[in-house]
Amino acid sequence: MVGYIWKILLIITCTIAIADALEPGDKVPDFVMASSNGAPQRLSEQIGKPVLLIWLDECDRCEEGLIDWQYMAESWAFEGLKTWVVLRKHKKNAAPRSRLSVLEHEVSNQEAWWFEPAPAVMFISPDGVLDYLFIDKVEERKLEIANKLKLWLKNKKWFH
């Protein structure tokens, strides 16, 4: 029992340390999370593609709040953009229905980490580096984030 408790504390400590230390320019640590739309998803399988991660805080059937993100992601899918919504799995909350893949973070998943503060938006370059991180008033800044995403995908600085 004591060993089990230490294992949980180690997982929580590692999760917090990774998330707190992540800044633009850093290599993003790999993760595997269950998807509500199918099989588990591994970040490292997206190497070679730009990735948009949308970290949600509390979400219970929050489909309406995801519509703008969904349109944004779908409009750039032709550029190879892979988009995931990431939320904490709560027994009382149902995952939202979305055409985007919704990844469900579980504390017991040793291959996953959680980013704080959420909500947050990350642009990850095809080489796995965090290029942009938005954490302040994300919902209110959707237009700004959409414009940055457009420039980021058009400029493709990761290929220079």
DSSP file (Angstrom, degrees, kcal/mol; ACC not computed):
  #  RESIDUE AA STRUCTURE BP1 BP2  ACC     N-H-->O    O-->H-N    N-H-->O    O-->H-N    TCO  KAPPA ALPHA  PHI   PSI    X-CA   Y-CA   Z-CA
    1    1 A M     >        0   0    0      0, 0.0     4,-1.9     0, 0.0     5,-0.1   0.000 360.0 360.0 360.0 -43.3    0.0    0.0    0.0
    2    2 A V  H  >  +     0   0    0      1,-0.2     4,-2.3     2,-0.2     5,-0.2   0.901 360.0  52.1 -63.4 -40.8    2.8    2.4    0.9
    3    3 A G  H  > S+     0   0    0      1,-0.2     4,-2.0     2,-0.2    -1,-0.2   0.879 107.7  52.4 -61.6 -38.6    4.6    1.7   -2.4
    4    4 A Y  H  > S+     0   0    0      2,-0.2     4,-2.0     1,-0.2    -1,-0.2   0.900 108.7  49.6 -64.1 -42.7    1.3    2.4   -4.3
    5    5 A I  H  X S+     0   0    0     -4,-1.9     4,-2.5     1,-0.2    -2,-0.2   0.913 110.5  50.0 -64.1 -43.6    1.0    5.8   -2.6
    6    6 A W  H  X S+     0   0    0     -4,-2.3     4,-2.4     1,-0.2    -1,-0.2   0.885 108.4  53.6 -62.1 -38.4    4.6    6.7   -3.4
    7    7 A K  H  X S+     0   0    0     -4,-2.0     4,-2.2     2,-0.2    -1,-0.2   0.917 109.6  47.4 -62.8 -43.6    4.0    5.8   -7.0
    8    8 A I  H  X S+     0   0    0     -4,-2.0     4,-2.5     2,-0.2    -2,-0.2   0.920 111.9  50.0 -63.8 -44.4    1.0    8.1   -7.2
    9    9 A L  H  X S+     0   0    0     -4,-2.5     4,-2.7     1,-0.2    -2,-0.2   0.888 110.0  51.1 -61.3 -39.4    2.9   10.9   -5.6
   10   10 A L  H  X S+     0   0    0     -4,-2.4     4,-2.6     2,-0.2     5,-0.2   0.911 110.1  49.3 -64.3 -42.8    5.7   10.4   -8.1
   11   11 A I  H  X S+     0   0    0     -4,-2.2     4,-2.5     2,-0.2    -2,-0.2   0.939 113.5  46.0 -61.0 -47.6    3.3   10.5  -11.0
   12   12 A I  H  X S+     0   0    0     -4,-2.5     4,-2.4     1,-0.2    -2,-0.2   0.918 113.2  49.5 -63.0 -44.4    1.7   13.7   -9.7
   13   13 A T  H  X S+     0   0    0     -4,-2.7     4,-2.4     1,-0.2    -1,-0.2   0.919 113.0  46.3 -61.5 -45.4    5.1   15.4   -9.0
   14   14 A C  H  X S+     0   0    0     -4,-2.6     4,-2.3     2,-0.2     5,-0.2   0.900 111.7  52.2 -65.0 -40.8    6.4   14.5  -12.5
   15   15 A T  H  X S+     0   0    0     -4,-2.5     4,-2.1    -5,-0.2    -2,-0.2   0.931 112.4  44.5 -60.9 -46.7    3.2   15.7  -14.1
   16   16 A I  H  X S+     0   0    0     -4,-2.4     4,-2.7     1,-0.2     5,-0.2   0.914 112.5  52.0 -65.3 -43.3    3.3   19.1  -12.3
   17   17 A A  H  X S+     0   0    0     -4,-2.4     4,-1.4    -5,-0.2    -2,-0.2   0.899 111.4  46.3 -63.0 -42.1    7.1   19.5  -13.0
   18   18 A I  H  X S+     0   0    0     -4,-2.3     4,-0.7     2,-0.2    -1,-0.2   0.951 115.9  44.6 -65.2 -49.1    6.7   18.9  -16.7
   19   19 A A  H >< S+     0   0    0     -4,-2.1     3,-0.9    95,-0.2    -2,-0.2   0.915 113.1  49.4 -64.9 -44.6    3.7   21.2  -17.2
   20   20 A D  H 3< S+     0   0    0     -4,-2.7    -1,-0.2     1,-0.2    -2,-0.2   0.810 112.1  48.7 -65.7 -29.6    5.1   24.1  -15.1
   21   21 A A  H 3< S+     0   0    0     -4,-1.4     2,-0.4    -5,-0.2    -1,-0.2   0.547  82.7 112.1 -89.6  -7.8    8.4   24.1  -16.9
   22   22 A L    <<  +     0   0    0     -3,-0.9     6,-0.1    -4,-0.7    -4,-0.0  -0.538  38.4 157.6 -77.1 123.4    7.1   24.1  -20.5
   23   23 A E    >   -     0   0    0     -2,-0.4     3,-2.2     4,-0.1   107,-0.3  -0.937  51.2 -71.7-138.7 158.9    7.7   27.3  -22.4
   24   24 A P  T 3  S+     0   0    0      0, 0.0   107,-0.2     0, 0.0     3,-0.1  -0.259 120.9  34.9 -52.3 137.3    7.9   28.3  -26.0
   25   25 A G  T 3  S+     0   0    0    105,-3.6     2,-0.2     1,-0.4   106,-0.1   0.162  94.2 116.0  99.3 -15.5   11.1   26.9  -27.5
   26   26 A D  S <  S-     0   0    0     -3,-2.2   104,-3.1   104,-0.3    -1,-0.4  -0.548  74.2-110.1 -84.8 149.8   11.0   23.8  -25.4
   27   27 A K  B     -A  129   0A   0    102,-0.2   102,-0.2    -2,-0.2   101,-0.1  -0.645  38.3-122.9 -71.5 133.0   10.6   20.3  -26.8
   28   28 A V        -     0   0    0    100,-3.1    -1,-0.0    -2,-0.3    96,-0.0  -0.685  25.5-118.4 -83.9 127.4    7.1   19.1  -25.9
   29   29 A P        -     0   0    0      0, 0.0    84,-0.1     0, 0.0    -1,-0.1  -0.319  32.2-107.0 -64.7 146.3    7.2   15.8  -23.9
   30   30 A D        +     0   0    0     13,-0.1     2,-0.3    82,-0.1    12,-0.0  -0.277  41.2 178.5 -67.8 156.4    5.4   12.9  -25.4
   31   31 A F        -     0   0    0     81,-0.1    12,-2.1     2,-0.0     2,-0.4  -0.981  23.0-149.1-152.4 160.3    2.1   11.6  -24.1
   32   32 A V  E     +B   42   0B   0     79,-1.9     2,-0.3    -2,-0.3    10,-0.2  -0.998  25.2 171.1-128.9 128.0   -0.5    9.0  -24.8
   33   33 A M  E     -B   41   0B   0      8,-2.1     8,-2.9    -2,-0.4    72,-0.1  -0.991  36.3-105.7-138.2 147.1   -4.2    9.7  -23.9
   34   34 A A  E     - C   0 104B   0     70,-0.7    70,-2.9    -2,-0.3     2,-0.4  -0.407  34.1-141.0 -66.0 143.8   -7.4    8.0  -24.6
   35   35 A S  E >   -BC  38 103B   0      3,-0.6     3,-1.2    68,-0.2    68,-0.2  -0.906  11.3-146.9-110.5 137.1   -9.6    9.6  -27.2
   36   36 A S  T 3  S+     0   0    0     66,-3.0    67,-0.1    -2,-0.4    -1,-0.1   0.654 102.3  54.4 -72.7 -12.9  -13.3    9.9  -27.0
   37   37 A N  T 3  S-     0   0    0     65,-0.3     2,-0.3     2,-0.2    -1,-0.2   0.241 126.2 -58.7-103.3  12.1  -13.4    9.5  -30.8
   38   38 A G  E <  S+B   35   0B   0     -3,-1.2    -3,-0.6     3,-0.0     3,-0.1  -0.986  93.0  13.9 153.5-142.4  -11.4    6.3  -31.1
   39   39 A A  E    S-     0   0B   0     -2,-0.3    -2,-0.2     1,-0.2    -6,-0.1  -0.173  84.1 -79.4 -70.8 160.3   -8.1    4.8  -30.2
   40   40 A P  E     -     0   0B   0      0, 0.0     2,-0.4     0, 0.0    -6,-0.3  -0.266  48.0-136.1 -56.7 147.6   -5.5    6.3  -27.8
   41   41 A Q  E     -B   33   0B   0     -8,-2.9    -8,-2.1    -3,-0.1     2,-0.5  -0.908  11.4-157.9-114.6 137.3   -3.5    9.1  -29.4
   42   42 A R  E >   -B   32   0B   0     -2,-0.4     3,-1.2   -10,-0.2     4,-0.2  -0.960  12.4-147.1-115.8 126.5    0.3    9.6  -29.0
   43   43 A L  G >  S+     0   0    0    -12,-2.1     3,-2.4    -2,-0.5    -1,-0.1   0.896  96.8  61.0 -58.6 -42.5    1.8   13.0  -29.5
   44   44 A S  G >  S+     0   0    0    -13,-0.3     3,-1.2     1,-0.3    -1,-0.3   0.701  91.4  68.5 -63.0 -18.4    5.1   11.6  -31.0
   45   45 A E  G <  S+     0   0    0     -3,-1.2    -1,-0.3     1,-0.2    -2,-0.2   0.591  91.9  62.6 -73.9  -8.6    3.1   10.0  -33.8
   46   46 A Q  G X   +     0   0    0     -3,-2.4     3,-2.4    -4,-0.2    -1,-0.2   0.370  69.4 133.8 -97.0   4.0    2.4   13.5  -35.1
   47   47 A I  T <   +     0   0    0     -3,-1.2    80,-0.2     1,-0.3    -3,-0.0  -0.325  69.6  35.4 -55.0 133.2    6.1   14.4  -35.7
   48   48 A G  T 3  S+     0   0    0     78,-2.8    -1,-0.3     1,-0.3    79,-0.1   0.282 107.9  82.2 100.2  -8.2    6.2   15.9  -39.2
   49   49 A K  S <  S-     0   0    0     -3,-2.4    -1,-0.3    77,-0.3     2,-0.2  -0.954  83.4-112.9-125.5 146.2    2.8   17.7  -38.7
   50   50 A P        -     0   0    0      0, 0.0    32,-2.7     0, 0.0     2,-0.4  -0.579  36.8-153.1 -72.6 143.2    2.0   21.0  -37.0
   51   51 A V  E     -dE  82 124B   0     73,-2.7    73,-3.2    -2,-0.2     2,-0.5  -0.965  14.0-161.2-125.8 136.0   -0.2   20.3  -33.9
   52   52 A L  E     -dE  83 123B   0     30,-2.9    32,-2.3    -2,-0.4     2,-0.5  -0.973  12.3-168.5-112.9 117.0   -2.7   22.5  -32.2
   53   53 A L  E     -dE  84 122B   0     69,-2.2    69,-2.6    -2,-0.5     2,-0.6  -0.928   5.2-166.3-108.1 128.0   -3.5   21.5  -28.6
   54   54 A I  E     -dE  85 121B   0     30,-2.5    32,-3.0    -2,-0.5     2,-0.6  -0.934   8.1-159.9-114.6 106.7   -6.5   23.1  -26.8
   55   55 A W  E     -dE  86 120B   0     65,-2.8    65,-1.9    -2,-0.6     2,-0.3  -0.774  10.2-161.7 -90.0 120.1   -6.4   22.4  -23.1
   56   56 A L        -     0   0    0     30,-3.1    32,-0.3    -2,-0.6     3,-0.1  -0.664  10.1-154.2 -98.0 154.8   -9.7   22.8  -21.4
   57   57 A D  S    S-     0   0    0      1,-0.4    31,-0.5    -2,-0.3     2,-0.2   0.425  74.2  -0.4 -92.2-120.6  -10.5   23.3  -17.8
   58   58 A E  S    S+     0   0    0     60,-0.1    -1,-0.4    29,-0.1     2,-0.3  -0.496  74.8 169.8 -70.0 132.6  -13.9   22.2  -16.6
   59   59 A C        +     0   0    0     29,-0.2     2,-0.4    -2,-0.2    31,-0.2  -0.921  16.4 168.6-150.6 119.2  -16.0   20.8  -19.4
   60   60 A D  S    S-     0   0    0     -2,-0.3    35,-0.2    33,-0.1    -2,-0.0  -0.889  87.0 -30.9-131.6 102.3  -19.3   19.0  -19.3
   61   61 A R  S    S+     0   0    0     33,-2.2     2,-0.4    -2,-0.4     3,-0.4   0.942  83.0 165.9  53.7  51.0  -20.9   18.6  -22.7
   62   62 A C    >>  +     0   0    0     32,-0.3     4,-0.7     1,-0.2     3,-0.5  -0.163  18.7 137.1 -92.3  40.3  -19.2   21.9  -23.7
   63   63 A E  H >>  +     0   0    0     -2,-0.4     3,-1.2     1,-0.2     4,-0.7   0.876  66.6  57.7 -54.6 -42.9  -19.8   21.5  -27.4
   64   64 A E  H >4 S+     0   0    0     -3,-0.4     3,-0.9     1,-0.3     4,-0.4   0.885 103.5  52.5 -58.7 -40.3  -20.9   25.1  -27.9
   65   65 A G  H <4 S+     0   0    0     -3,-0.5     4,-0.3     1,-0.2    -1,-0.3   0.667 108.3  52.4 -69.9 -16.2  -17.6   26.4  -26.5
   66   66 A L  H <X S+     0   0    0     -3,-1.2     4,-2.9    -4,-0.7    -1,-0.2   0.550  82.3  89.9 -95.2  -9.2  -15.7   24.2  -29.0
   67   67 A I  H <X S+     0   0    0     -3,-0.9     4,-2.5    -4,-0.7     5,-0.2   0.917  88.6  46.5 -58.3 -47.3  -17.4   25.3  -32.2
   68   68 A D  H  > S+     0   0    0     -4,-0.4     4,-2.4     1,-0.2    -1,-0.2   0.914 114.3  48.5 -61.2 -42.5  -15.0   28.2  -32.9
   69   69 A W  H  > S+     0   0    0     -4,-0.3     4,-2.8     1,-0.2    -1,-0.2   0.907 110.6  52.2 -63.2 -40.6  -12.0   26.0  -32.2
   70   70 A Q  H  X S+     0   0    0     -4,-2.9     4,-2.8     2,-0.2     5,-0.2   0.935 110.6  46.1 -62.2 -47.5  -13.5   23.3  -34.5
   71   71 A Y  H  X S+     0   0    0     -4,-2.5     4,-2.1     2,-0.2    -1,-0.2   0.909 113.2  50.8 -61.4 -42.1  -14.0   25.7  -37.4
   72   72 A M  H  X S+     0   0    0     -4,-2.4     4,-0.8    -5,-0.2    -2,-0.2   0.941 113.5  44.4 -60.7 -47.9  -10.5   27.1  -36.9
   73   73 A A  H >< S+     0   0    0     -4,-2.8     3,-0.8     1,-0.2     4,-0.5   0.915 113.5  49.7 -64.7 -44.1   -8.9   23.6  -36.9
   74   74 A E  H >< S+     0   0    0     -4,-2.8     3,-0.7     1,-0.2     4,-0.4   0.841 104.7  58.2 -66.8 -32.1  -10.9   22.4  -39.9
   75   75 A S  H 3< S+     0   0    0     -4,-2.1    -1,-0.2     1,-0.2    -2,-0.2   0.727 113.9  38.9 -70.6 -18.9  -10.1   25.4  -41.9
   76   76 A W  T X<>S+     0   0    0     -3,-0.8     3,-1.5    -4,-0.8     5,-1.3   0.343  84.1  99.2-110.8   5.7   -6.4   24.7  -41.6
   77   77 A A  G X 5S+     0   0    0     -3,-0.7     3,-2.2    -4,-0.5    -2,-0.1   0.833  75.3  65.4 -61.0 -31.6   -6.5   20.9  -41.8
   78   78 A F  G 3 5S+     0   0    0     -4,-0.4    -1,-0.3     1,-0.3    -2,-0.1   0.722  95.2  58.7 -64.9 -19.6   -5.4   21.2  -45.5
   79   79 A E  G < 5S-     0   0    0     -3,-1.5    -1,-0.3     2,-0.1    -2,-0.2   0.369 128.0-101.4 -85.9   3.7   -2.1   22.5  -44.2
   80   80 A G  T < 5 +     0   0    0     -3,-2.2     2,-0.2     1,-0.3    -3,-0.2   0.533  65.4 163.6  90.3   6.7   -1.7   19.3  -42.3
   81   81 A L      < -     0   0    0     -5,-1.3     2,-0.5   -32,-0.1    -1,-0.3  -0.411  23.9-157.4 -65.5 126.9   -2.7   20.7  -38.9
   82   82 A K  E     -d   51   0B   0    -32,-2.7   -30,-2.9    -2,-0.2     2,-0.4  -0.919  12.6-166.7-102.6 128.4   -3.6   18.1  -36.4
   83   83 A T  E     +d   52   0B   0     -2,-0.5    18,-0.8   -32,-0.2     2,-0.4  -0.963  10.7 177.8-124.3 133.3   -5.8   19.4  -33.6
   84   84 A W  E     -df  53 101B   0    -32,-2.3   -30,-2.5    -2,-0.4     2,-0.5  -0.989  20.1-146.7-129.6 141.2   -6.7   17.8  -30.3
   85   85 A V  E     -df  54 102B   0     16,-2.6    18,-3.7    -2,-0.4     2,-0.5  -0.915  20.9-158.9 -99.1 132.0   -8.8   19.1  -27.4
   86   86 A V  E     +df  55 103B   0    -32,-3.0   -30,-3.1    -2,-0.5     2,-0.3  -0.955  17.1 166.4-118.3 128.7   -7.5   17.9  -24.1
   87   87 A L  E     - f   0 104B   0     16,-2.6    18,-3.2    -2,-0.5     2,-0.4  -0.965  39.4-104.5-138.0 156.1   -9.6   17.7  -21.0
   88   88 A R  E     - f   0 105B   0    -31,-0.5     2,-0.5    -2,-0.3   -29,-0.2  -0.636  39.8-121.4 -77.7 132.9   -9.5   16.2  -17.5
   89   89 A K        +     0   0    0     16,-3.0     2,-0.4    -2,-0.4    18,-0.2  -0.648  34.0 179.8 -79.5 124.5  -11.7   13.2  -17.2
   90   90 A H    >   -     0   0    0     -2,-0.5     3,-0.8     3,-0.3     5,-0.0  -0.984  30.6-137.0-123.2 135.5  -14.3   13.5  -14.5
   91   91 A K  T 3  S+     0   0    0     -2,-0.4    -1,-0.1     1,-0.2    -2,-0.0   0.854 106.1  50.0 -59.1 -35.0  -16.7   10.8  -13.7
   92   92 A K  T 3  S+     0   0    0     -3,-0.1     2,-0.4     2,-0.0    -1,-0.2   0.695 102.9  72.1 -79.3 -17.9  -19.5   13.3  -13.4
   93   93 A N  S <  S-     0   0    0     -3,-0.8     2,-0.4   -33,-0.0    -3,-0.3  -0.792  71.1-142.0-103.9 140.6  -18.8   15.1  -16.7
   94   94 A A        -     0   0    0     -2,-0.4   -33,-2.2    -5,-0.1   -32,-0.3  -0.800  28.9-109.7 -95.9 139.9  -19.4   13.7  -20.2
   95   95 A A        -     0   0    0     -2,-0.4   -32,-0.1   -35,-0.2   -35,-0.1  -0.370  42.2-103.7 -64.2 146.0  -16.9   14.4  -22.9
   96   96 A P        -     0   0    0      0, 0.0     2,-0.5     0, 0.0    -1,-0.1  -0.373  27.2-116.6 -70.8 150.4  -18.2   16.9  -25.5
   97   97 A R        +     0   0    0     -3,-0.1     2,-0.3    -2,-0.1     3,-0.0  -0.768  53.3 149.9 -83.1 130.2  -19.3   15.7  -28.9
   98   98 A S        -     0   0    0     -2,-0.5     4,-0.1     2,-0.2   -31,-0.0  -0.990  59.1-127.3-158.4 152.3  -17.0   17.2  -31.5
   99   99 A R  S    S+     0   0    0     -2,-0.3     2,-0.2     2,-0.1    -1,-0.1   0.667  95.1  83.3 -75.7 -16.0  -15.6   16.5  -34.9
  100  100 A L  S    S-     0   0    0      1,-0.1     2,-0.3   -34,-0.0    -2,-0.2  -0.568  98.1-100.9 -80.5 150.3  -12.2   17.2  -33.3
  101  101 A S  E     - f   0  84B   0    -18,-0.8   -16,-2.6    -2,-0.2     2,-0.6  -0.585  34.6-152.2 -70.0 129.8  -10.5   14.4  -31.3
  102  102 A V  E     - f   0  85B   0     -2,-0.3   -66,-3.0   -18,-0.2     2,-0.4  -0.931   6.4-156.5-108.1 116.1  -11.1   14.9  -27.6
  103  103 A L  E     -Cf  35  86B   0    -18,-3.7   -16,-2.6    -2,-0.6     2,-0.7  -0.770   6.2-146.4 -94.2 136.1   -8.3   13.5  -25.5
  104  104 A E  E     -Cf  34  87B   0    -70,-2.9   -70,-0.7    -2,-0.4     2,-0.3  -0.886   7.6-149.8-109.5 110.3   -9.2   12.6  -21.9
  105  105 A H  E     - f   0  88B   0    -18,-3.2   -16,-3.0    -2,-0.7     2,-0.4  -0.607  13.8-172.0 -77.3 131.5   -6.4   13.0  -19.3
  106  106 A E    >   -     0   0    0     -2,-0.3     3,-1.9   -18,-0.2     6,-0.2  -0.992  26.2-137.3-123.7 134.2   -6.6   10.7  -16.4
  107  107 A V  T 3  S+     0   0    0     -2,-0.4     5,-0.1     1,-0.3    -1,-0.1   0.834 104.8  59.5 -57.6 -33.9   -4.3   11.1  -13.4
  108  108 A S  T 3  S+     0   0    0     -3,-0.1     2,-0.8     2,-0.0    -1,-0.3   0.609  79.9 101.5 -73.6 -10.3   -3.7    7.3  -13.3
  109  109 A N    X   -     0   0    0     -3,-1.9     3,-1.3     1,-0.2    -3,-0.1  -0.661  54.6-167.8 -79.3 108.9   -2.3    7.4  -16.9
  110  110 A Q  T 3  S+     0   0    0     -2,-0.8    -1,-0.2     1,-0.3    -2,-0.0   0.635  84.0  58.8 -72.6 -13.7    1.5    7.2  -16.4
  111  111 A E  T 3  S+     0   0    0    -79,-0.2   -79,-1.9   -80,-0.0     2,-0.3   0.238  99.0  72.2 -99.6  13.5    2.1    8.1  -20.1
  112  112 A A    <   -     0   0    0     -3,-1.3     2,-0.3   -81,-0.3   -81,-0.1  -0.850  56.4-165.5-125.5 160.7    0.2   11.5  -19.9
  113  113 A W        -     0   0    0     -2,-0.3     2,-0.4   -84,-0.1   -97,-0.1  -0.955  15.2-133.8-139.5 160.1    0.8   14.9  -18.4
  114  114 A W        -     0   0    0     -2,-0.3     2,-0.5   -99,-0.1   -95,-0.2  -0.919  13.4-137.4-117.9 141.3   -1.5   17.8  -17.7
  115  115 A F        -     0   0    0     -2,-0.4   -99,-0.1   -96,-0.1   -95,-0.1  -0.852  24.2-131.6-100.7 131.4   -0.8   21.4  -18.5
  116  116 A E  S    S+     0   0    0     -2,-0.5     2,-0.1     1,-0.2     4,-0.0  -0.976  80.6  44.3-121.3 140.3   -1.6   24.2  -16.0
  117  117 A P  S    S-     0   0    0      0, 0.0    -1,-0.2     0, 0.0   -62,-0.1   0.453  90.4-141.5 -86.6 145.8   -3.0   26.7  -16.2
  118  118 A A  S    S+     0   0    0     -2,-0.1     2,-0.2     2,-0.1   -62,-0.2  -0.923  75.7  59.0-112.7 143.6   -5.9   25.6  -18.3
  119  119 A P  S    S+     0   0    0      0, 0.0     2,-0.3     0, 0.0    19,-0.2   0.393  79.2 146.0 -76.6 153.9   -7.5   26.7  -20.5
  120  120 A A  E     -E   55   0B   0    -65,-1.9   -65,-2.8    -2,-0.2     2,-0.4  -0.977  37.4-144.7-152.5 158.1   -4.5   27.0  -22.7
  121  121 A V  E     -EG  54 134B   0     13,-2.2    13,-2.8    -2,-0.3     2,-0.4  -0.998  15.6-168.7-130.7 133.5   -3.6   26.7  -26.4
  122  122 A M  E     -EG  53 133B   0    -69,-2.6   -69,-2.2    -2,-0.4     2,-0.6  -0.965  14.2-156.5-123.5 138.0   -0.4   25.4  -27.8
  123  123 A F  E     -EG  52 132B   0      9,-2.2     8,-2.7    -2,-0.4     9,-1.3  -0.973  18.3-168.3-107.2 120.3    1.1   25.5  -31.3
  124  124 A I  E     -EG  51 130B   0    -73,-3.2   -73,-2.7    -2,-0.6     6,-0.2  -0.945  15.9-132.2-113.6 123.6    3.6   22.6  -31.7
  125  125 A S    >   -     0   0    0      4,-2.9     3,-2.6    -2,-0.5   -76,-0.2  -0.209  31.3 -99.8 -69.4 162.9    5.9   22.6  -34.7
  126  126 A P  T 3  S+     0   0    0      0, 0.0   -78,-2.8     0, 0.0   -77,-0.3   0.692 123.7  58.9 -59.5 -18.1    6.4   19.4  -36.8
  127  127 A D  T 3  S-     0   0    0    -80,-0.2   -80,-0.1   -79,-0.1    -2,-0.1   0.332 123.1-103.6 -92.7   8.3    9.7   18.8  -35.0
  128  128 A G  S <  S+     0   0    0     -3,-2.6  -100,-3.1     1,-0.3     2,-0.4   0.636  75.3 137.3  86.6  14.8    7.9   18.7  -31.6
  129  129 A V  B     -A   27   0A   0   -102,-0.2    -4,-2.9    -4,-0.1     2,-0.7  -0.787  58.6-119.7 -98.5 137.9    8.9   22.2  -30.3
  130  130 A L  E     +G  124   0B   0   -104,-3.1  -105,-3.6    -2,-0.4  -104,-0.3  -0.651  36.7 171.1 -74.4 112.5    6.4   24.5  -28.6
  131  131 A D  E     +     0   0B   0     -8,-2.7     2,-0.4    -2,-0.7    -1,-0.2   0.866  63.2  18.3 -90.9 -42.3    6.2   27.6  -30.8
  132  132 A Y  E     -G  123   0B   0     -9,-1.3    -9,-2.2  -109,-0.1     2,-0.4  -0.982  57.5-173.3-134.6 144.6    3.3   29.4  -29.2
  133  133 A L  E     -G  122   0B   0     -2,-0.4     2,-0.5   -11,-0.2   -11,-0.2  -0.975   2.7-171.8-138.3 121.8    1.6   29.2  -25.8
  134  134 A F  E     +G  121   0B   0    -13,-2.8   -13,-2.2    -2,-0.4     4,-0.1  -0.963  22.4 147.9-114.3 123.0   -1.6   31.1  -25.0
  135  135 A I        +     0   0    0     -2,-0.5     2,-0.6   -15,-0.2     3,-0.3   0.564  45.1  84.9-129.3 -17.2   -2.7   31.0  -21.3
  136  136 A D  S    S-     0   0    0      1,-0.2    -1,-0.1     2,-0.1     5,-0.1  -0.814 112.2 -24.6 -98.1 123.3   -4.4   34.3  -20.5
  137  137 A K  S  > S+     0   0    0     -2,-0.6     4,-1.0     1,-0.1     3,-0.4   0.879  75.1 173.9  48.3  50.2   -8.1   34.8  -21.3
  138  138 A V  T >4 S+     0   0    0     -3,-0.3     3,-0.8   -19,-0.2     7,-0.2   0.881  71.9  53.1 -56.9 -45.2   -8.0   32.2  -24.1
  139  139 A E  G >4 S+     0   0    0      1,-0.3     3,-0.8     2,-0.2    -1,-0.2   0.881 111.1  46.7 -61.0 -38.1  -11.7   32.2  -24.8
  140  140 A E  G 34 S+     0   0    0     -3,-0.4     3,-0.3     1,-0.2    -1,-0.3   0.640 110.3  55.0 -77.7 -15.0  -11.7   36.0  -25.3
  141  141 A R  G <X  +     0   0    0     -4,-1.0     4,-2.8    -3,-0.8     5,-0.2   0.113  66.6 118.7-106.5  19.9   -8.6   35.9  -27.5
  142  142 A K  H <> S+     0   0    0     -3,-0.8     4,-2.7     1,-0.2    -1,-0.2   0.879  77.0  50.0 -56.6 -41.0   -9.8   33.4  -30.2
  143  143 A L  H  > S+     0   0    0     -3,-0.3     4,-2.3     2,-0.2    -1,-0.2   0.932 112.1  47.2 -64.7 -45.0   -9.5   35.9  -33.0
  144  144 A E  H  > S+     0   0    0      2,-0.2     4,-2.4     1,-0.2    -2,-0.2   0.920 113.9  48.0 -60.0 -44.4   -5.9   36.8  -32.0
  145  145 A I  H  X S+     0   0    0     -4,-2.8     4,-2.6     1,-0.2    -2,-0.2   0.901 110.1  52.2 -64.8 -41.1   -5.1   33.1  -31.7
  146  146 A A  H  X S+     0   0    0     -4,-2.7     4,-2.2    -5,-0.2    -1,-0.2   0.902 110.4  48.3 -61.5 -41.4   -6.7   32.4  -35.1
  147  147 A N  H  X S+     0   0    0     -4,-2.3     4,-2.2     2,-0.2    -2,-0.2   0.903 112.3  48.2 -66.6 -41.2   -4.6   35.2  -36.7
  148  148 A K  H  X S+     0   0    0     -4,-2.4     4,-3.0     2,-0.2    -2,-0.2   0.907 110.9  52.0 -63.4 -41.2   -1.4   33.9  -35.1
  149  149 A L  H  X S+     0   0    0     -4,-2.6     4,-2.7     2,-0.2     5,-0.3   0.919 108.3  51.1 -60.9 -44.2   -2.3   30.3  -36.3
  150  150 A K  H  X S+     0   0    0     -4,-2.2     4,-2.3     2,-0.2    -2,-0.2   0.941 114.0  43.0 -58.8 -49.3   -2.7   31.6  -39.8
  151  151 A L  H  X S+     0   0    0     -4,-2.2     4,-2.8     2,-0.2     5,-0.3   0.913 113.5  52.4 -63.1 -43.1    0.7   33.3  -39.8
  152  152 A W  H  X S+     0   0    0     -4,-3.0     4,-1.6     1,-0.2     5,-0.4   0.915 114.1  42.0 -60.4 -45.0    2.4   30.4  -38.2
  153  153 A L  H  < S+     0   0    0     -4,-2.7    -1,-0.2    -5,-0.2    -2,-0.2   0.853 116.5  48.1 -73.3 -34.7    1.0   27.9  -40.7
  154  154 A K  H  < S+     0   0    0     -4,-2.3    -2,-0.2    -5,-0.3    -1,-0.2   0.893 114.6  44.9 -71.6 -40.2    1.7   30.2  -43.7
  155  155 A N  H  < S-     0   0    0     -4,-2.8    -2,-0.2    -5,-0.2    -1,-0.2   0.816  81.6-165.0 -75.7 -30.8    5.3   31.1  -42.7
  156  156 A K    ><  +     0   0    0     -4,-1.6     3,-2.3    -5,-0.3     4,-0.3   0.903  12.9 176.5  44.8  52.9    6.2   27.5  -41.8
  157  157 A K  G >   +     0   0    0     -5,-0.4     3,-1.5     1,-0.3    -1,-0.1   0.745  68.8  72.8 -59.0 -23.7    9.3   28.7  -39.9
  158  158 A W  G 3  S+     0   0    0      1,-0.3    -1,-0.3     2,-0.1    -2,-0.1   0.674  93.4  55.4 -67.5 -14.3   10.1   25.2  -38.9
  159  159 A F  G <         0   0    0     -3,-2.3    -1,-0.3     1,-0.2    -2,-0.2   0.496 360.0 360.0 -94.2  -4.0   11.2   24.5  -42.5
  160  160 A H    <         0   0    0     -3,-1.5    -1,-0.2    -4,-0.3    -2,-0.1   0.462 360.0 360.0 -87.1 360.0   13.8   27.3  -42.7
